[in-house]
């Protein structure tokens, strides 16, 4: 027994006989050519006696979404519980006021809520009507009237007051209360441990600081016999001011103490005057600090008459903060309060550049919580106007803004994300800003935030309503981002497609979010890789069907989801199978079709009364829905199953549209129906008596007859394809032969459009099976038209030439005398043309014995071979007829001569 007999052989070579390091055996030229020929035959189905038109995916335009030039947070449709798109930022100032009624005793005062408003006389305390004394001090120490900085009295209602919330959403108890200072932020990194729990015994604020070097019981570090409040001290003249000369902070920063009181106009001793002047000169000569800039900002806030100066100060403040390392390190809450208090005085300014500079400083402080919400609102306010887009190219505002978004949570900082991503949505409407924002990595951050929200929703974590609003703004910004096709690779790699599919599933009840995601998917589904990523989501088809059933009447959502699904099933074959076998897949599509068909008819009836009525474009939804069916039935198994289960209903619905006047003007809808009929009729077989196309074939031909004569070339082509499929049935061929369709087909042969010619000639291939059609073809000069096509176009389109030869072959296949069907001059033309087109040496340079295998595998040569196989048969038939005819003619002449000579009657047998 041969030991090699059990070896598995591949390509004629034993698999075992090849060493592992040897490459696999190469295919021979003959094998390659045979495989290529087989592929072409299968694609063209040349073996079939009748021609059927190959099915193809149906394409359509992406749903048109007009870009709204207005920058709106939620659009024009008002809904309840939405965050306002227009708001005042005055609350940032007003929150410094103490509420009139304070019921919670467990609250503390904020520095913004304390101002000096109490007038205190030497022996009497005057209390405002509200019963509350406003203080400037950060300290709530017990300060009696015998101290100089007596700016409040203990008996007044000094209950602890909480900072007013900006978002009114976070539980009050979550904010940590500080004993001696209050932060505007509420995150752990901004909280300071208070090592010294003793109350301060002296006035201290960021604006006026005292340096205690001696007796702490004395307001200025020195012993004092008579202590009065500040206003009294200033009124007593130089003798009291002498007590504070050595305090350089007051000297440097208290213009009121020295200039406005007229102190320098008074008599001073030369020694004291020199001391004061030297202190002032020293202060002027040193580099300005953050404190100096803040003092200037506070001074300018009183005048409010020089915005350019304020902008300069804000830019200087940011620079000083950078110099003093306040941007990259943890800043004390007291310093943040001090800076924010100065900035918030300008938040109601109408100068966008000024507002953006305020935002830049606040973002530099890396604020969180309510202050983050406030600064996002500032940026949102500026970004609402596209005229301000240029401002975002200046400085590092975008970098700071996106950094702040990166530090925010869509769950804990939902309000900040609403206005933050609202700003991103507006800014990405500018192409140049979009490029810059993408370069800063915004896409990855947005996907991360979507994932955080999805996980919280999946885990059924309690979320504030603001989070949904933030997700709406985020998906709106993503819609702008996906208009840039260059990001699709990143969009897929960072998991955006999968997260958006999950969001559709989890937030299916949120109409606004679904609307945004449908816009995103309809855009990215034009990309093959994005379609591949879409179908990787395991429940994608369930999600689509669920949304079809949940929002059947929402045109904006349905048209985009149907378009997306149509793209998916057009490109990937296994998606057709998976979608079809999903529960209620076809039923949901048919339901949508009926809804929008009825809506269209209703609109048409209303338009007859009022032409100005606008009710969307329901016909576009019909186009997108039918396209899903057309592309789904490309799969043979599904095509046959759909015909069997839904064919009758589909045909009735399609014919209803084709014969209705309101729809005839919509060429794309007509084209979609004709294409779908073509794909479905491809599976028609006349052998099956129960085939729905066999039953309704005449109705279909009647319905498309009008479109065979249409001025729209594409409609004619699709109609010809349907006729090509149906004309495999003798019933259809007989109907065409006795109707007005036949002369229409003959006239098309004079056109110059190659696609139209091929589809029409394909119909004639089938029609020439019947004698009645042959006679009509002969009487209407069909052969001469075919010879003209062969002469003018065949050499550039061998497939067209092959179809022409097939028609002529079928035309004369049963005749005994070609001259009865084709005139002699046309036969001679055919001989010359066919002989010329079959000359390999002339066409491809192939000579006898040529071994150039590359020529044999070229696409042109392989298609030419298909032509040559039919043309050769036709040429041989004509030559055989002519040779036989000559021989018969000679025999006939001989027979006549013999008859005359011998009077013998010989019979004539025709070929």
C-alpha positions in Angstrom: 0.0 0.0 0.0 1.3 3.4 -0.9 2.0 5.3 2.3 1.2 8.5 0.6 -2.3 7.4 -0.3 -3.7 8.7 3.0 -2.1 12.1 2.7 -4.6 15.0 2.3 -3.9 16.6 -1.0 -4.4 20.3 -1.7 -4.3 21.6 -5.2 -2.9 18.3 -6.4 0.1 18.4 -4.1 0.5 16.3 -1.0 0.3 18.4 2.1 2.7 16.1 4.0 5.3 16.1 1.1 5.9 19.8 1.6 8.5 20.9 4.2 7.1 23.5 6.6 9.5 26.1 5.3 8.5 25.8 1.7 5.8 28.3 0.4 2.6 26.7 -0.9 2.5 25.7 -4.5 1.5 28.5 -6.9 -1.5 28.1 -9.1 -1.0 27.6 -12.8 -2.1 30.3 -15.3 -4.8 27.9 -16.5 -6.2 27.6 -13.0 -6.2 31.3 -12.5 -7.9 31.9 -15.8 -10.5 29.3 -15.2 -11.3 30.7 -11.7 -11.7 34.2 -13.2 -13.9 32.9 -16.0 -16.1 31.1 -13.5 -16.5 34.2 -11.4 -17.5 36.3 -14.3 -20.0 33.7 -15.5 -21.5 33.5 -12.1 -21.8 37.3 -11.8 -23.3 37.6 -15.3 -25.3 34.4 -15.2 -24.4 33.7 -18.8 -25.5 30.0 -18.5 -29.2 30.9 -18.1 -31.5 30.7 -21.1 -33.2 33.9 -19.9 -31.6 37.0 -18.7 -32.4 38.2 -15.2 -31.2 41.6 -13.9 -28.7 41.4 -11.1 -29.9 42.9 -7.8 -28.0 45.8 -6.3 -28.0 47.9 -3.1 -30.3 50.9 -3.1 -28.6 54.2 -2.3 -30.2 57.4 -1.1 -29.3 60.8 0.1 -28.6 61.4 3.8 -31.5 63.2 5.5 -31.1 66.9 5.1 -30.4 68.7 8.4 -30.4 72.4 8.0 -27.7 74.1 10.2 -29.4 76.4 12.5 -27.4 79.6 12.6 -28.9 80.5 15.9 -27.0 79.2 18.9 -29.6 77.8 21.2 -29.2 75.7 24.2 -32.3 73.5 23.7 -33.8 74.8 20.5 -37.0 76.7 20.0 -39.4 74.1 21.4 -40.0 75.0 25.0 -40.2 72.3 27.6 -40.5 72.3 31.3 -37.6 71.7 33.8 -34.9 72.8 31.3 -32.0 74.9 32.5 -32.4 78.5 31.2 -30.4 79.5 28.1 -30.6 83.2 29.2 -29.8 84.1 32.7 -28.3 86.8 34.9 -25.0 86.3 36.7 -25.9 89.0 39.2 -26.5 86.2 41.8 -22.8 85.9 42.1 -22.8 89.4 43.6 -26.1 89.1 45.4 -25.2 86.0 47.2 -23.0 88.2 49.4 -26.2 89.5 51.0 -27.4 87.9 54.1 -30.9 86.4 53.9 -33.6 88.4 55.7 -34.9 85.4 57.6 -32.5 82.9 58.9 -34.0 79.8 60.3 -31.1 77.4 60.3 -28.8 78.0 63.2 -26.3 75.6 61.8 -25.0 78.0 59.1 -22.0 80.2 58.7 -21.4 83.6 57.1 -19.5 84.0 53.9 -17.1 86.8 53.2 -19.3 87.9 50.4 -22.2 88.2 52.7 -20.5 90.5 55.2 -20.2 94.2 54.6 -19.9 97.1 57.1 -23.2 98.8 57.2 -23.8 99.3 61.0 -23.4 102.7 62.4 -22.0 102.4 65.9 -22.1 105.3 68.2 -20.0 105.7 71.3 -22.7 104.2 73.6 -25.4 103.0 71.3 -25.7 100.3 68.6 -27.9 101.1 65.7 -29.2 97.9 64.2 -30.7 97.7 60.7 -34.4 96.9 60.4 -33.6 93.4 59.2 -32.1 92.7 62.6 -28.8 91.7 61.0 -25.5 93.5 60.9 -23.4 92.9 57.8 -19.8 92.5 58.4 -16.6 92.5 56.3 -14.7 90.4 58.6 -13.9 86.7 58.0 -13.9 86.3 61.8 -16.9 86.1 64.0 -14.9 87.0 67.1 -16.6 88.8 69.9 -15.8 92.4 69.1 -17.1 95.0 71.5 -17.5 98.7 71.1 -14.3 99.5 72.9 -12.2 98.1 70.0 -11.2 100.2 67.0 -12.5 97.8 64.3 -15.8 97.4 65.8 -17.9 96.5 62.8 -20.5 94.4 64.4 -22.1 93.6 67.7 -22.6 90.3 69.3 -26.2 90.7 70.1 -27.2 91.0 66.5 -28.5 87.9 64.8 -25.2 86.3 63.7 -26.6 82.9 63.1 -24.5 80.8 60.7 -25.6 81.2 57.1 -24.9 78.9 54.2 -23.7 80.0 50.8 -26.6 80.1 48.4 -26.4 77.2 45.9 -25.9 78.0 42.3 -27.6 74.9 41.0 -30.1 74.3 43.8 -29.6 70.6 43.4 -26.9 69.5 45.8 -27.9 68.5 49.3 -26.9 71.2 51.8 -25.4 68.8 54.2 -22.7 67.8 51.7 -20.9 71.1 52.1 -18.3 71.2 54.8 -18.6 74.0 57.2 -15.6 76.0 58.3 -15.4 77.7 61.6 -13.4 80.8 60.6 -13.5 80.9 56.8 -15.8 79.8 54.1 -14.9 78.5 50.7 -16.9 79.2 47.6 -16.0 75.7 46.5 -16.9 72.4 48.0 -14.3 69.8 47.0 -11.9 68.2 49.4 -8.8 69.8 47.8 -10.1 73.2 48.6 -10.7 72.6 52.3 -8.2 73.6 54.9 -7.6 72.1 58.2 -7.9 74.6 61.0 -5.1 73.9 63.3 -5.8 76.8 65.6 -9.3 76.6 66.9 -8.9 79.8 69.0 -11.0 82.7 67.7 -9.1 85.5 66.1 -8.8 88.6 68.4 -8.0 91.1 65.7 -9.5 92.3 62.4 -8.0 90.4 59.5 -9.1 90.3 55.8 -7.3 89.8 52.5 -7.7 93.5 51.8 -6.5 95.0 55.1 -4.0 92.9 57.1 -2.3 93.7 60.3 1.0 92.4 61.3 1.1 91.5 65.0 4.5 91.6 66.5 3.7 92.7 70.0 0.7 92.8 72.3 -2.1 90.8 70.5 -4.7 92.6 72.6 -3.9 95.9 70.8 -5.4 96.4 67.4 -2.2 97.5 65.7 0.4 95.7 67.7 1.0 98.6 70.1 -0.5 99.6 73.4 -3.3 102.2 73.2 -4.9 104.1 75.9 -8.0 105.1 74.1 -9.5 102.7 71.5 -12.3 103.9 69.2 -13.9 102.5 66.0 -12.3 103.1 62.7 -14.4 106.1 61.7 -13.7 107.8 65.0 -10.0 107.0 64.7 -9.7 108.8 61.4 -11.6 111.8 62.6 -9.3 112.4 65.5 -6.4 113.4 63.3 -2.7 112.7 63.2 -2.4 111.9 66.8 -4.3 108.7 66.3 -2.8 107.9 62.9 0.7 108.0 64.5 -0.2 104.7 66.1 -0.3 102.8 62.8 2.6 104.3 60.9 4.7 101.3 61.5 2.1 99.0 59.9 3.4 98.9 56.3 0.3 97.0 55.0 -2.0 99.8 55.9 0.5 102.4 54.6 0.8 100.6 51.2 -2.8 99.9 50.6 -5.0 102.4 52.5 -5.3 105.4 50.2 -8.3 106.4 52.3 -6.3 106.7 55.4 -3.8 109.2 54.0 -5.0 110.9 50.9 -8.7 111.2 51.2 -8.5 112.2 54.9 -6.2 115.0 54.0 -3.5 113.6 56.2 -0.6 114.8 54.1 -2.1 118.3 54.1 -1.6 118.4 57.9 1.5 119.4 59.7 3.8 116.6 60.5 7.2 116.5 62.1 10.0 116.2 59.5 11.0 112.9 61.0 7.5 111.4 60.7 6.9 112.8 57.2 10.1 111.2 55.9 9.1 107.9 57.4 5.7 108.0 55.7 7.2 109.1 52.3 9.9 106.4 52.5 7.3 103.7 53.1 5.3 104.9 50.1 8.3 105.1 47.8 9.3 101.6 48.8 5.8 100.3 48.0 5.9 102.0 44.6 9.3 100.7 43.7 8.5 97.0 44.4 6.9 94.7 41.8 3.1 94.7 41.8 1.5 91.7 43.5 -1.8 89.9 43.2 -3.0 92.0 46.1 -2.1 95.2 44.3 -4.1 94.2 41.2 -7.1 93.1 43.3 -7.1 96.5 45.0 -7.1 98.2 41.6 -9.9 96.0 40.5 -11.9 96.9 43.5 -11.2 100.6 42.9 -12.3 100.3 39.3 -15.5 98.5 40.3 -16.6 101.6 42.0 -16.2 103.8 38.9 -17.2 101.3 36.2 -16.1 103.7 33.5 -13.0 102.1 32.0 -13.5 98.6 30.7 -10.2 98.6 28.8 -8.4 99.3 32.1 -10.3 96.4 33.8 -9.3 94.0 31.0 -5.7 95.1 31.4 -5.9 94.5 35.1 -7.5 91.0 34.6 -4.7 90.1 32.2 -2.2 91.4 34.7 -3.9 89.5 37.5 -3.5 86.2 35.6 0.1 87.0 35.0 0.7 87.8 38.6 -1.0 84.7 39.7 1.2 82.7 37.4 4.3 84.5 38.8 3.3 83.8 42.4 2.6 80.2 41.5 -1.1 80.4 42.2 -2.1 78.5 39.1 -0.3 75.2 39.6 -0.5 74.8 43.3 -3.2 74.4 45.8 -4.6 77.9 46.6 -6.1 78.6 50.0 -9.8 79.0 50.2 -9.3 82.5 51.6 -7.2 83.6 48.7 -9.8 82.1 46.3 -12.5 84.0 48.0 -10.5 87.2 47.9 -9.9 86.9 44.2 -13.4 85.7 43.3 -15.0 88.5 45.3 -13.2 91.1 43.2 -14.0 89.3 39.9 -17.7 88.8 40.5 -18.2 92.5 40.6 -17.9 92.5 36.8 -19.9 89.5 35.8 -22.8 91.6 34.6 -20.7 93.5 32.2 -21.7 93.5 28.5 -18.1 93.4 27.3 -17.5 89.8 26.1 -13.7 90.2 26.2 -13.9 91.3 29.8 -16.1 88.4 30.7 -13.8 85.9 29.0 -10.8 87.4 30.9 -12.7 86.9 34.1 -13.4 83.3 33.2 -9.7 82.8 32.4 -8.7 83.9 35.9 -11.4 81.8 37.6 -10.4 78.8 35.5 -6.8 79.4 36.4 -7.8 78.9 40.0 -9.1 75.4 39.1 -12.4 76.1 40.8 -15.0 73.4 41.3 -18.5 73.1 42.5 -20.7 76.2 42.2 -17.9 78.4 41.0 -17.2 75.9 38.2 -20.9 76.2 37.2 -20.6 80.0 37.3 -17.5 80.1 35.1 -19.1 77.7 32.6 -22.1 80.0 32.4 -19.7 82.9 31.7 -18.2 81.1 28.8 -21.6 80.0 27.6 -22.8 83.6 27.6 -19.8 84.6 25.5 -20.0 81.6 23.1 -23.7 82.2 22.3 -22.7 84.9 19.8 -20.6 83.7 16.9 -19.1 87.2 16.6 -17.1 86.3 19.8 -15.5 83.2 18.3 -12.2 85.0 17.6 -11.8 85.6 21.4 -11.4 81.9 22.0 -8.3 81.8 19.9 -6.6 84.3 22.3 -4.5 83.3 25.2 -5.0 79.9 26.7 -8.7 80.1 27.4 -9.7 76.9 25.5 -7.0 74.9 27.2 -8.2 76.1 30.6 -11.8 75.5 29.8 -11.3 72.0 28.6 -9.1 71.3 31.6 -12.0 72.4 33.8 -14.4 70.1 31.9 -12.0 67.3 32.4 -12.1 67.8 36.2 -15.9 67.9 36.3 -18.2 65.0 36.7 -21.5 64.8 34.7 -23.0 63.4 37.8 -21.7 65.7 40.5 -21.2 68.8 38.4 -24.2 68.4 36.1 -25.0 72.1 35.8 -21.4 72.9 34.9 -21.5 70.2 32.2 -24.8 71.5 30.9 -23.3 75.0 30.1 -19.8 73.6 29.5 -20.9 71.3 26.8 -23.5 73.8 25.6 -20.5 76.1 25.0 -18.6 73.3 23.2 -21.6 72.7 21.0 -21.6 76.4 20.0 -17.9 76.6 19.5 -17.7 73.5 17.3 -20.0 75.1 14.9 -16.9 77.1 13.8 -14.7 74.9 11.7 -11.5 76.4 12.8 -12.4 76.2 16.5 -13.5 72.7 15.9 -10.1 71.7 14.7 -8.4 73.4 17.6 -10.8 71.8 20.2 -10.3 68.4 18.6 -6.5 68.8 18.8 -6.9 69.3 22.6 -8.4 65.9 23.0 -12.0 66.8 23.6 -13.4 63.7 21.9 -11.9 61.3 24.3 -13.2 63.3 27.3 -16.7 63.4 25.9 -16.7 59.7 25.4 -15.5 59.2 28.9 -18.4 61.4 30.3 -20.9 59.4 28.2 -19.5 56.2 29.6 -19.8 57.6 33.2 -23.4 58.4 32.6 -24.2 55.1 30.9 -22.6 53.2 33.8 -24.6 55.1 36.3 -27.8 54.6 34.4 -27.1 50.9 34.0 -26.4 50.5 37.7 -29.6 52.5 38.4 -27.6 55.1 40.3 -29.7 58.1 41.3 -28.8 60.9 38.9 -29.9 64.6 39.0 -32.2 65.7 36.1 -29.4 68.1 35.1 -27.3 65.1 34.0 -29.8 64.3 31.2 -29.6 67.9 30.1 -25.8 67.7 30.2 -26.0 64.5 28.0 -28.2 66.3 25.6 -25.6 69.1 25.2 -22.8 66.6 25.0 -24.4 64.6 22.2 -25.3 67.9 20.4 -21.6 68.8 20.4 -20.7 65.3 19.2 -23.0 65.8 16.2 -20.9 68.8 15.2 -17.7 66.9 15.7 -18.6 64.0 13.5 -19.0 66.3 10.6 -15.3 66.1 10.4 -14.6 62.8 8.7 -11.0 62.7 9.6 -11.9 61.9 13.2 -13.8 58.7 12.4 -10.8 56.4 13.1 -10.4 58.0 16.6 -14.2 58.0 17.0 -14.2 54.2 16.6 -11.0 53.5 18.6 -12.1 55.5 21.7 -15.4 53.5 21.8 -17.7 56.4 20.9 -19.9 54.2 18.7 -20.5 51.5 21.2 -21.2 54.1 24.0 -23.7 55.9 21.8 -25.5 52.7 21.0 -25.7 51.9 24.7 -27.0 55.4 25.4 -29.8 54.9 22.9 -30.7 51.8 24.7 -30.6 53.2 28.2 -32.1 56.6 27.4 -34.7 55.5 24.9 -37.3 57.5 26.8 -35.4 60.8 26.3 -36.6 62.2 23.0 -34.0 64.9 22.8 -31.0 62.6 23.4 -32.3 60.0 20.9 -32.8 62.8 18.4 -29.2 63.9 18.7 -27.8 60.4 18.5 -29.9 59.6 15.5 -28.2 62.6 13.8 -24.8 61.3 14.8 -25.4 57.7 13.5 -26.9 58.9 10.2 -23.7 60.8 9.6 -21.1 58.2 10.6 -23.0 55.3 8.9 -21.8 56.6 5.5 -18.4 55.3 6.6 -17.8 51.5 6.2 -15.7 51.2 9.3 -18.3 53.0 11.4 -20.9 50.6 10.1 -18.7 47.7 11.2 -18.4 49.2 14.6 -22.2 49.8 14.9 -23.0 46.1 14.2 -20.6 45.1 16.9 -23.1 46.3 19.5 -25.0 43.1 20.3 -28.5 44.6 20.7 -28.3 47.1 17.9 -31.2 45.7 15.9 -33.4 45.4 19.0 -32.6 49.0 19.8 -33.6 50.1 16.3 -36.8 48.1 16.3 -37.7 49.4 19.8 -37.2 53.0 18.7 -39.3 52.4 15.5 -42.1 51.2 17.7 -41.6 53.8 20.4 -41.5 56.9 18.1 -43.3 55.8 14.9 -44.6 59.3 14.4 -41.4 61.3 15.0 -40.2 62.0 11.5 -36.9 63.5 12.5 -35.8 60.4 14.5 -37.3 57.7 12.2 -35.9 59.1 8.9 -32.4 59.1 10.4 -32.5 55.7 12.1 -34.0 54.1 8.9 -31.2 55.7 6.9 -28.6 54.4 9.2 -30.1 50.9 9.2 -30.3 51.0 5.4 -26.6 51.8 5.2 -25.8 48.9 7.5 -27.7 46.2 5.6 -26.5 47.6 2.3 -22.8 46.9 3.1 -22.7 43.8 5.3 -24.5 40.6 4.3 -24.8 39.0 7.7 -26.6 42.0 9.1 -29.4 41.4 6.7 -29.9 37.9 8.2 -29.6 39.1 11.8 -32.0 42.0 11.3 -34.6 39.9 9.5 -34.7 37.3 12.2 -35.1 39.9 14.9 -38.6 39.9 16.3 -41.0 42.3 14.5 -38.3 43.6 12.1 -40.3 43.6 8.9 -43.6 44.4 10.6 -42.1 47.5 12.2 -40.9 48.7 8.8 -44.3 48.0 7.2 -46.0 49.9 10.1 -43.8 52.9 9.5 -44.5 52.7 5.7 -48.3 52.8 6.3 -48.1 55.7 8.8 -46.1 57.9 6.5 -48.1 56.9 3.4 -51.2 58.1 5.1 -49.5 61.2 6.4 -48.4 62.1 2.8 -51.9 61.6 1.4 -53.3 63.7 4.2 -50.8 66.5 3.5 -51.6 66.3 -0.3 -55.3 66.7 0.5 -54.6 69.7 2.8 -52.4 71.3 0.2 -55.2 71.3 -2.3 -56.9 73.8 0.1 -53.8 75.6 1.3 -50.6 75.4 -0.7 -48.6 77.1 2.1 -49.0 74.2 4.5 -45.7 72.7 5.6 -45.7 69.4 7.4 -42.2 68.0 7.1 -41.3 65.5 4.5 -43.0 62.2 5.2 -42.1 60.9 1.7 -38.5 61.0 2.7 -39.3 58.6 5.6 -41.0 56.3 3.1 -37.9 56.3 0.9 -35.6 55.4 3.9 -37.9 52.7 5.1 -38.3 51.0 1.7 -34.5 51.2 1.2 -34.0 48.9 4.3 -36.2 46.3 2.6 -34.6 46.7 -0.7 -31.1 46.2 0.7 -32.2 43.4 3.1 -33.6 41.2 0.3 -30.2 41.2 -1.5 -29.6 38.1 0.6 -31.2 35.2 -1.4 -32.7 33.4 1.6 -34.2 36.6 3.0 -35.4 37.7 -0.5 -37.3 34.5 -1.0 -38.6 34.5 2.6 -39.9 38.1 2.3 -41.6 37.3 -1.0 -43.3 34.4 0.6 -44.4 36.1 3.8 -44.9 39.8 2.8 -44.7 39.8 -1.0 -48.4 40.3 -1.6 -48.7 43.2 0.9 -45.5 44.9 -0.4 -46.6 44.7 -4.1 -50.0 46.1 -3.3 -48.4 49.0 -1.3 -45.9 49.7 -4.0 -48.4 49.7 -6.8 -50.7 52.0 -4.8 -47.8 54.6 -4.8 -46.8 54.1 -8.4 -50.3 54.8 -9.8 -51.1 57.6 -7.4 -50.6 61.1 -8.8 -49.4 62.7 -5.6 -46.3 60.4 -5.6 -45.4 60.5 -9.3 -43.6 63.8 -8.9 -41.3 62.4 -6.3 -38.7 60.8 -8.5 -36.6 59.4 -5.6 -39.6 57.7 -4.1 -40.6 56.2 -7.4 -37.0 55.1 -8.0 -36.9 53.4 -4.5 -40.0 51.5 -5.2 -38.9 50.4 -8.7 -35.5 49.3 -7.3 -37.2 47.3 -4.5 -39.5 45.6 -7.0 -36.4 44.7 -9.1 -34.6 43.1 -6.1 -37.8 41.2 -5.1 -38.7 40.1 -8.6 -35.2 38.7 -9.1 -36.3 35.7 -7.1 -39.3 35.1 -9.2 -39.5 31.8 -11.0 -42.3 30.9 -13.4 -42.1 27.3 -12.3 -43.8 28.1 -9.0 -47.5 28.7 -9.5 -47.8 30.1 -6.1 -45.0 32.7 -6.6 -46.5 36.1 -5.8 -44.8 37.7 -8.8 -46.2 35.0 -11.0 -49.7 35.9 -9.7 -49.3 39.6 -9.9 -46.9 40.0 -12.9 -49.4 41.6 -15.2 -50.5 44.1 -12.6 -46.8 45.0 -12.0 -46.2 45.5 -15.7 -49.2 47.7 -16.0 -48.1 49.7 -13.0 -44.6 50.4 -14.4 -45.6 51.0 -18.0 -45.8 54.7 -17.4 -42.3 54.8 -16.1 -40.9 52.9 -19.1 -41.7 56.1 -21.0 -40.5 58.5 -18.3 -38.2 61.4 -19.1 -36.2 60.3 -16.0 -33.6 57.9 -17.4 -33.1 56.2 -14.0 -36.7 55.3 -13.8 -36.6 53.8 -17.2 -33.6 51.8 -16.4 -35.2 50.4 -13.2 -38.4 49.6 -15.1 -36.3 47.7 -17.7 -34.7 45.7 -14.9 -38.1 44.7 -13.6 -39.2 43.7 -17.1 -36.0 41.7 -17.5 -36.9 39.6 -14.4 -40.6 39.2 -15.2 -40.2 38.5 -19.0 -38.9 35.1 -18.1 -42.6 34.3 -17.9 -44.5 33.8 -21.1 -47.4 35.6 -19.6 -45.4 38.8 -19.3 -43.8 38.3 -22.7 -47.3 38.0 -24.3 -48.5 41.1 -22.4 -45.5 43.2 -23.6 -46.0 42.0 -27.2 -49.6 43.1 -27.4 -49.2 46.3 -25.4 -47.6 49.7 -26.0 -44.5 48.6 -24.2 -42.9 46.8 -27.1 -42.5 49.8 -29.4 -41.2 51.7 -26.4 -38.5 49.1 -26.0 -37.5 49.2 -29.7 -37.2 53.0 -29.6 -34.9 52.8 -26.6 -32.4 50.9 -28.8 -31.6 54.3 -30.5 -30.4 55.8 -27.2 -26.7 56.2 -26.5 -26.8 55.5 -22.7 -24.9 52.2 -22.3 -26.7 51.2 -19.0 -30.1 51.8 -20.5 -29.1 49.9 -23.6 -27.9 46.9 -21.6 -31.0 46.6 -19.5 -33.3 47.0 -22.5 -31.4 44.5 -24.6 -31.6 42.1 -21.7 -35.4 42.3 -22.0 -35.2 41.5 -25.8 -33.0 38.4 -25.0 -36.1 37.0 -23.2 -38.7 38.4 -25.7 -37.0 36.7 -28.7 -38.1 33.3 -27.3 -41.5 33.9 -28.9 -42.3 34.0 -32.6 -44.8 36.9 -32.1 -42.1 39.1 -30.6 -39.7 38.1 -33.4 -42.1 39.2 -36.0 -42.7 42.5 -34.2 -39.0 43.0 -33.8 -38.5 42.4 -37.6 -41.2 44.7 -38.6 -39.9 47.5 -36.4 -36.3 47.3 -37.7 -34.9 45.8 -34.6 -31.9 44.1 -36.2 -30.5 47.2 -37.9 -30.6 49.0 -34.5 -28.7 46.1 -32.9 -26.1 46.1 -35.6 -25.6 49.9 -35.1 -25.2 49.3 -31.3 -22.7 46.5 -32.0 -20.7 48.8 -34.4 -20.7 51.9 -32.1 -20.3 50.5 -28.6 -19.4 46.9 -28.4 -15.6 47.3 -28.7 -15.7 49.5 -25.6 -18.3 47.3 -23.7 -17.9 43.7 -24.5 -20.8 42.8 -22.2 -23.1 45.0 -24.2 -21.8 43.3 -27.4 -22.4 39.9 -25.9 -26.1 40.8 -25.1 -26.6 42.0 -28.7 -25.2 38.8 -30.1 -27.5 36.8 -27.7 -30.6 38.7 -29.0 -29.7 38.0 -32.6 -29.0 34.4 -31.8 -32.4 33.9 -30.1 -34.0 35.9 -32.9 -32.9 33.5 -35.6 -32.5 30.3 -33.6 -35.5 28.5 -35.1 -35.4 29.9 -38.6 -34.4 27.8 -41.6 -33.7 30.8 -43.8 -31.9 33.8 -42.3 -32.9 35.9 -45.3 -36.4 35.8 -44.1 -35.4 37.6 -40.9 -32.3 39.6 -41.8 -31.6 41.3 -45.1 -28.5 40.3 -47.0 -26.7 43.6 -46.5 -27.2 43.4 -42.7 -25.9 39.8 -42.7 -22.8 41.0 -44.5 -22.3 43.8 -41.9 -22.6 41.2 -39.1 -20.0 39.0 -40.8 -17.5 41.8 -41.0 -18.1 43.2 -37.5 -18.0 39.8 -35.8 -14.9 38.7 -37.6 -13.2 42.0 -36.7 -14.2 41.7 -33.0 -13.0 38.1 -32.7 -9.5 38.9 -34.0 -7.3 38.3 -30.8 -4.2 39.5 -32.5 -5.7 42.8 -33.5 -7.4 43.4 -30.2 -4.8 42.2 -27.7 -1.7 41.5 -29.7 -2.0 37.7 -29.1 -0.2 35.7 -31.7 -0.2 31.9 -32.2 1.9 30.3 -29.6 1.9 33.4 -27.4 2.5 32.5 -23.7 1.9 35.8 -22.1 -0.3 34.7 -19.2 -0.8 38.2 -17.9 -3.0 39.2 -20.8 -5.3 36.2 -20.2 -6.2 37.3 -16.7 -6.9 40.9 -17.4 -10.5 42.0 -16.8 -11.0 43.2 -20.3 -9.8 39.9 -21.8 -12.0 37.8 -19.6 -15.1 39.8 -20.4 -14.1 39.7 -24.1 -14.0 35.9 -23.8 -17.6 35.9 -22.7 -18.5 38.0 -25.7 -16.4 35.8 -28.0 -18.2 32.6 -26.9 -21.6 34.0 -28.0 -20.3 35.9 -31.0 -18.4 32.8 -32.3 -21.6 30.8 -32.2 -23.5 33.5 -34.0 -20.7 33.9 -36.6 -20.6 30.1 -37.2 -24.4 29.9 -37.5 -24.4 32.7 -40.2 -21.4 31.1 -42.1 -23.1 27.7 -41.9 -26.3 29.2 -43.2 -24.6 30.9 -46.1 -22.6 27.8 -47.1 -25.7 25.7 -46.9 -27.7 28.2 -48.8 -25.1 28.3 -51.6 -25.1 24.5 -51.7 -28.9 24.4 -51.8 -29.0 27.0 -54.5 -26.6 25.0 -56.6 -28.6 21.8 -56.0 -31.8 23.6 -56.9 -30.3 24.8 -60.2 -29.1 21.3 -61.0 -32.5 19.9 -60.2 -34.2 22.3 -62.5 -31.8 21.4 -65.3 -32.4 17.7 -64.7 -36.1 18.2 -64.6 -36.0 19.8 -68.0 -33.9 17.0 -69.3 -35.5 13.9 -67.7 -38.7 15.3 -66.4 -37.8 13.9 -62.9 -39.4 15.7 -59.9 -37.0 15.9 -56.9 -38.2 17.2 -53.5 -36.5 20.1 -51.7 -35.6 19.8 -48.1 -35.0 23.1 -46.3 -32.3 23.5 -43.7 
